[in-house]
Amino acid sequence: MGHKHPNNDGNFGNLTIYGRNPVLEALLDSQIEVLRLHLAHSNKESAIIKQLRTLAQQRDIPIRLHSKLELSRISRNSRQDQGVAADILCTSLQDASCLYRQAATGRFIALDGINNPQNLGMVIRSVGASTCDGLLLSRQKGNARLSPLVVKASAGALFKTPIYTCDQLEPCLRRLQALGFSIVTLSADAPQSLLEMAPPPRCVFVLGNESEGISAEVARMADLNVAIPLQRGIESLNVAVSAALVAFVAGYRLTP
């Protein structure tokens, strides 16, 4: 994997993160390879800035100092970078073709048209903290990219969560389906409850767009359709909340 700057189109080498707490979390985790720490000259020597410097020095990570303008060009988000950024070697990202060769069994969550980076980051954190085997993302137009904003929303979980990327979701799901994976979709009017289902040992739960839900193409290929039972007239949940429920409830119910 080359040390090129991310272009956020699904080709990953280095990934830049920003914000004091996300960078601190990366520096504290010895399993995350931090290539460079970027600091703005204008930062006051607060406790957390001193801690960032110390951790970088202890790990022999180069520290680069920049003007605020220069740092904003690195972070691409001057409003939220807090004068801090870091270049990370991201090894948790793989091509979905790995699944075709390796996944004799497994439970995965796939996202169909999630365009909010905050939601994507929270989904990544839930999948990473659960027993699910990974997250499937497509690089097709309209989907949120793995940008620094997503990294920040995941609170560092992106570097620990197996993420498989593909160009288009539908062909990838069809390939997995041909290998024996069941495609499971969620909808409010499904007759079966997520809490009562017994998922097969090989399955992909697909969560749809924040406002439009699952695409028609994916809905047509579904082997199972389940609902999250809701009370008090509430019709839907945020997709990140739904992903957390699927990851923990369905994930633990799966058997090898």
Secondary structure by P-SEA (a helix, b strand, c coil): cccccccccccccbbbbbcaaaaaaaaacccccccbbbbbccccccaaaaaaaaaaaaabbbbbbbcaaaaaaaaccccccccbbbbbbccccccccccccccccccbbbbcccccaaaaaaaaaaaaaccccbbbbbcccccccccaaaaaaacccccccbbbbcccaaaaaaaaaaabbbbbbbcccccccccccccccbbbbbbccccccccaaaaaaccbbbbcccccccccccaaaaaaaaaccccccccc
